[in-house]
Amino acid sequence: MQEKNINKDFLNLLLMLSSAAWQHLGKMPNAVNGKTEPNLEMARAMIDIIAMFKEKTLGNLSDEEEQFLTTNLADLQLNYADEVNKKMN
């Protein structure tokens, strides 16, 4: 198996989407105003976009890119589920 190069632009895009998702989950403050502003609908949208990237890039990523994407997506999905459960209780 030939090792694929790590695409830094791809990782940066994932980091931007992930940061937005974490902000919308209320887990990190808004970079502009410093406030924590949860918005689960927007968090879900960001997570869905990352999941779409995972599906569309299947078999086309280096091992490191795949691991980063998979781990990041799983962390976001677990935190999203936790926040949704908090809202329901």
Backbone hydrogen bonds in HBPLUS format (Angstrom, degrees):
<---DONOR---> <-ACCEPTOR-->    atom                        ^
c    i                          cat <-CA-CA->   ^        H-A-AA   ^      H-
h    n   atom  resd res      DA  || num        DHA   H-A  angle D-A-AA Bond
n    s   type  num  typ     dist DA aas  dist angle  dist       angle   num
A0011-LEU N   A0007-ASN O   3.11 MM   4  6.49 160.9  2.15 151.5 156.8     1
A0012-ASN N   A0008-LYS O   2.84 MM   4  6.02 155.2  1.90 146.7 153.8     2
A0013-LEU N   A0009-ASP O   2.93 MM   4  6.16 152.4  2.01 144.7 151.8     3
A0014-LEU N   A0010-PHE O   2.99 MM   4  6.31 160.2  2.03 150.0 155.2     4
A0015-LEU N   A0011-LEU O   2.86 MM   4  6.11 152.3  1.93 146.6 154.8     5
A0016-MET N   A0012-ASN O   2.92 MM   4  6.18 153.6  1.99 147.4 153.9     6
A0017-LEU N   A0013-LEU O   3.01 MM   4  6.29 166.7  2.03 154.6 157.6     7
A0018-SER N   A0014-LEU O   2.81 MM   4  5.92 158.9  1.85 148.1 155.0     8
A0019-SER N   A0015-LEU O   2.82 MM   4  5.90 159.6  1.86 146.4 152.1     9
A0020-ALA N   A0016-MET O   3.05 MM   4  6.27 159.1  2.09 145.9 151.4    10
A0021-ALA N   A0017-LEU O   2.94 MM   4  6.22 155.3  2.00 145.2 152.4    11
A0022-TRP N   A0018-SER O   2.81 MM   4  6.12 162.9  1.84 157.6 161.5    12
A0023-GLN N   A0019-SER O   2.93 MM   4  6.15 156.0  1.99 147.8 154.5    13
A0024-HIS N   A0020-ALA O   2.92 MM   4  6.17 160.9  1.96 150.7 155.9    14
A0025-LEU N   A0021-ALA O   2.84 MM   4  6.08 134.0  2.05 143.9 157.5    15
A0027-LYS N   A0022-TRP O   2.96 MM   5  5.33 154.4  2.03 168.7 162.2    16
A0026-GLY N   A0023-GLN O   2.92 MM   3  5.09 149.6  2.02 102.5 112.4    17
A0039-ASN N   A0024-HIS O   2.62 MM  15  4.76 168.2  1.64 139.1 140.5    18
A0030-ASN N   A0035-LYS O   2.71 MM   5  5.37 171.4  1.72 146.2 146.7    19
A0034-GLY N   A0030-ASN O   2.78 MM   4  4.95 140.4  1.93 141.3 148.8    20
A0043-ALA N   A0039-ASN O   2.97 MM   4  6.25 154.9  2.04 151.1 159.3    21
A0044-ARG N   A0040-LEU O   2.91 MM   4  6.00 161.3  1.94 144.2 148.6    22
A0045-ALA N   A0041-GLU O   3.11 MM   4  6.38 151.2  2.20 138.9 146.7    23
A0046-MET N   A0042-MET O   3.01 MM   4  6.31 158.9  2.05 151.3 155.5    24
A0047-ILE N   A0043-ALA O   2.94 MM   4  6.19 162.4  1.97 154.7 159.8    25
A0048-ASP N   A0044-ARG O   2.83 MM   4  6.01 154.4  1.90 148.8 156.1    26
A0049-ILE N   A0045-ALA O   3.04 MM   4  6.28 148.2  2.14 143.6 151.7    27
A0050-ILE N   A0046-MET O   3.04 MM   4  6.36 157.9  2.09 148.3 154.0    28
A0051-ALA N   A0047-ILE O   2.90 MM   4  6.15 155.3  1.96 147.8 155.1    29
A0052-MET N   A0048-ASP O   2.90 MM   4  6.11 145.9  2.02 140.2 149.5    30
A0053-PHE N   A0049-ILE O   2.98 MM   4  6.34 153.4  2.05 147.6 154.3    31
A0054-LYS N   A0050-ILE O   3.02 MM   4  6.35 152.3  2.10 145.3 152.9    32
A0055-GLU N   A0051-ALA O   3.03 MM   4  6.33 156.5  2.09 146.6 152.1    33
A0056-LYS N   A0052-MET O   2.84 MM   4  6.05 166.8  1.85 157.0 160.7    34
A0057-THR N   A0053-PHE O   2.94 MM   4  5.87 137.9  2.12 145.9 154.4    35
A0058-LEU N   A0055-GLU O   3.46 MM   3  5.44 166.6  2.48 103.2 106.6    36
A0060-ASN N   A0057-THR O   2.82 MM   3  5.26 155.6  1.88 146.7 145.1    37
A0066-GLU N   A0062-SER O   2.91 MM   4  6.12 167.5  1.93 156.9 160.3    38
A0067-GLN N   A0063-ASP O   2.91 MM   4  6.08 158.3  1.96 146.6 152.7    39
A0068-PHE N   A0064-GLU O   2.93 MM   4  6.08 163.6  1.96 148.9 153.5    40
A0069-LEU N   A0065-GLU O   2.90 MM   4  6.08 168.8  1.91 154.2 157.3    41
A0070-THR N   A0066-GLU O   2.89 MM   4  5.98 167.8  1.91 151.1 155.0    42
A0071-THR N   A0067-GLN O   2.92 MM   4  5.93 170.3  1.93 152.5 155.7    43
A0072-ASN N   A0068-PHE O   2.94 MM   4  5.89 164.0  1.97 148.2 153.6    44
A0073-LEU N   A0069-LEU O   2.95 MM   4  5.97 164.1  1.98 147.6 152.5    45
A0074-ALA N   A0070-THR O   3.01 MM   4  6.13 162.3  2.04 146.5 151.7    46
A0075-ASP N   A0071-THR O   2.96 MM   4  6.17 162.2  1.99 152.1 156.8    47
A0076-LEU N   A0072-ASN O   3.02 MM   4  6.25 162.7  2.05 151.2 155.8    48
A0077-GLN N   A0073-LEU O   2.89 MM   4  6.09 163.8  1.92 153.9 158.7    49
A0078-LEU N   A0074-ALA O   2.95 MM   4  6.13 161.5  1.98 151.9 156.4    50
A0079-ASN N   A0075-ASP O   3.04 MM   4  6.20 162.4  2.07 148.6 153.5    51
A0080-TYR N   A0076-LEU O   2.82 MM   4  5.98 154.0  1.89 150.4 158.2    52
A0081-ALA N   A0077-GLN O   2.96 MM   4  6.16 164.7  1.99 148.0 151.7    53
A0082-ASP N   A0078-LEU O   2.99 MM   4  6.22 154.3  2.06 144.0 151.3    54
A0083-GLU N   A0079-ASN O   2.96 MM   4  6.19 158.1  2.00 147.6 152.9    55
A0084-VAL N   A0080-TYR O   2.89 MM   4  6.17 158.9  1.94 156.0 162.1    56
A0085-ASN N   A0081-ALA O   2.95 MM   4  6.14 158.8  1.99 147.9 153.6    57
A0086-LYS N   A0082-ASP O   2.99 MM   4  6.25 150.7  2.07 145.5 153.5    58
A0087-LYS N   A0083-GLU O   3.10 MM   4  6.37 150.8  2.19 144.2 151.1    59
A0088-MET N   A0084-VAL O   3.11 MM   4  6.39 140.7  2.27 143.1 153.8    60
A0089-ASN N   A0085-ASN O   3.19 MM   4  6.38 132.8  2.43 143.3 154.2    61
